[in-house]
Amino acid sequence: MKPRTKLQKQVAEQSKRLAPITQRQKDWAFQNCFDLQARRLKSGKLTCLECGHSWKGGHVLAESICGCTCPNCGTELKVINSQKQTFKYAEYFGIITVCGGFQVLRYFFLEKHCQVGNPARLFCREVVQHWITPSGKCEIMARSRNMSIFYYDVWNWSSELEIRREHHAHHISPVAVYPHKRYISEVKRNGFMGNFHQLSPRTLFCNILSDSRMETLLKAEQYDLLRHFSVRRSQSLEDYWASIKICIRNKYTVTDASLWCDYLDLLRFFGKDVLNAKLVCPIDLKAEHDRWMKKKTAWQERQKREEERKRLLKNEQAYQKLKAKFIGLEFSEGSLYIRVLKDVNEFYEEGNALKHCVFTNEYFLKPDTLVFTAQINGKRIETVEVSLETLKVIQSRGVCNENTEYHEQIIDLVNRDAHLIRKRMTRDNCFYR
């Protein structure tokens, strides 16, 4: 792609000044990016995949654990058991350097071809360059890629390093980085001491150069927060920054940033002061998080039940239309008192008290049954469902659908007084005859 902006033109020009990779750097890369191996056959014959020399192996177990040394080239080798004749490996290698005031990250594609009996063939080509300005802006120099959305290693080797639109394939994680690194002064000024804290060099450099808050996190040794907000773009650092400053001021190190952010969200949910050091700097973060999480879960359950109750209470008119003629119907025997549930809210209270589904399963909308509450001295004992077709008890349930000691007495009383239900029925309604 032709450079269009001033920055792109500058990067393209500076890229020409970069020195090519040296033989020393190549040798280091192949030594540190790939295992040095010897192939062993079932016969015990060993072949060095570096120089191609073959020899008779010694103790199998010792060689499998400790490896062996090639008698020809003297290379320390890892022993693999295989019948294969050819082996192919690919990795990425990185160099961190400086050029023209830019922080430059260079990535090389390494390929190693090993064939039994022949020296290994090595291939090394530069594929991507990240050019980072002192203000944290980044431009990409890269080779073109063949048309594939699934594979990274599909570089077009006939292409040149040019300005490219950013692609996920340009975000390379090298297996090794050359130990001799160079950094621009702005990176060191902003707190970088040589440790990338499990972030890619590009991510860390761009963040601490472009965002003073990231710089502060690095200098304050809040490494987990630094990693969290570098990777978790769905969460805004701004939303938590005031609380983070409280942590820094109180020398409180956040060791689990994801859990801490969730904890802050819980505090906000309940309207708590997230600038209170006692709250935002808990001694036991997990315990406090779990405590507030339980509170939120309980609140959500209450809200859900209340919304469900309100929704179902809208059916009050339908219930009154269906069962108005039966409201006020009651039976009694000694301390046992049985009456029709008078409204939908009583279904809710009945279901809540006895922990069954008379409300949630909308028994109040059933046209062919009538529901009673059986009580002793004002305490709910069982809920009784009676068929309006047969005038027989369909079911009678106590707490958690269990029968009580009054179960048989309740059923007997309802069945004996079923004629009172019939009296309430209109002769015009043939369904109830």
Steps between C-alpha positions, in 0.01 A plus 500: 500500500634841406581721802243776524550685829809684616558233765469215249745665265743548786467134607548374144816708464642397839431132430755511216768599752452190718795266493425148375499220752852379573624143481561510875136593559383225266714240676363609837143485369529146362674384818231644728181466296527131409585181685822339383398140435621153420267242346509147642373189323371186673834339419671758724666686212527876561520772235592861573245725330747790510794352303350172370753266672376157614631269772400213727331627815573394857265474798145569378353632826798724576493649150125558519533691826837674468543514123823424317799667331567470130849344458543692173398861572498487882145639530295415809184337365153409620410146395167434322368160395372510143505318166463825305766603251425871483407759763381857456472767771399868495525774765525877539798692635510864618752783517431817700698801383495876435511689172447869425340569838253212456465194719525218246379143544626265227353154446664223298347179367728202564465165328709190556502200264665182627556191287664185631856474372527866398584823684204710609388773257415832662282781372467849654306795359373821658121526475374780729629822656320707762607864506391672822532875548588663836129592527388137464378500139588193297546436129544158340757397242433147376502262209173424328311186589332240285123489520422305817307586813602187690879487479763747612803356316384579147744777409559590139879469474512686170359813669696770676464658843253784448255710698199275570159534654505334839393134504480251786778301328734794568465448874773240534607333823861387438626189671824686582631858495865581437658589838679815380214752500489875451228735626413863437543731800124568523431134575749499788369837622147358519599221737620213280778305673540205262204287622201474266273357774349232273399757237626525145766771451275689260204502742710613795692769311193648331305507826761665721593751227144602410318480836641663814275279713667186361833662574385561858390136540843383385689735730271416795566127438131430442593237244179297508292813438738592218453159337124504557430835336750431220313188398140558622393779269132448589567662839594866507792598721328835557214328688740367763776760499382699806490178707838389361654825621362423848678160484827659389478766772445231763774273356240229430608267220222344294608142430181388321384788281203321348360406842572848638314669212202269550509588870497874418201443269316331787571791732365742240192284452411546866586870496808468719782756510770370265736773625500354851838336563349244739270379224729514195801353681357184661731275700332189358383595149345164414300479823366855455421438134311180584309673782375779278432256219269301729320823589450585134377149419249516785385846385457377144298203620274729702456729201421206278240368743346845541480556124346157458249575774404831341464334162275228634295741711379647174293183472288602798209603278501165321500314834211701635302434184563127525452450875299797630205279589720289729672780693406482866430125493639338813488179708603437859534218749635572842822701457524406130388780269484470119406778255537598136800719416338838442745662256822451304712657774382229739629241249838677521496499882387137507776386264761702690394365841475135397778509239308344213388602151135602552592857397785453253306238302198734486239278664276808523446488122379138495127512411415148613648500854453689825783564746457514879734582787483274805601672824519429872494796733586730207804294390500364146515121506416371153375625165206307355403474133146381423363397161190701404393215277508215751503711822779273627834599648770477231791572733578648841858618563684624808845657527722392207212284372512274806190367678427617855344312790171671409507380139225238523282723719526785244405279205211344695362843601515637143334190354222507764425865429528479122128565471567858610716545189219369281257749655719783374492377145245651261263264326580675171853373504469146365872435554442484876207258494 
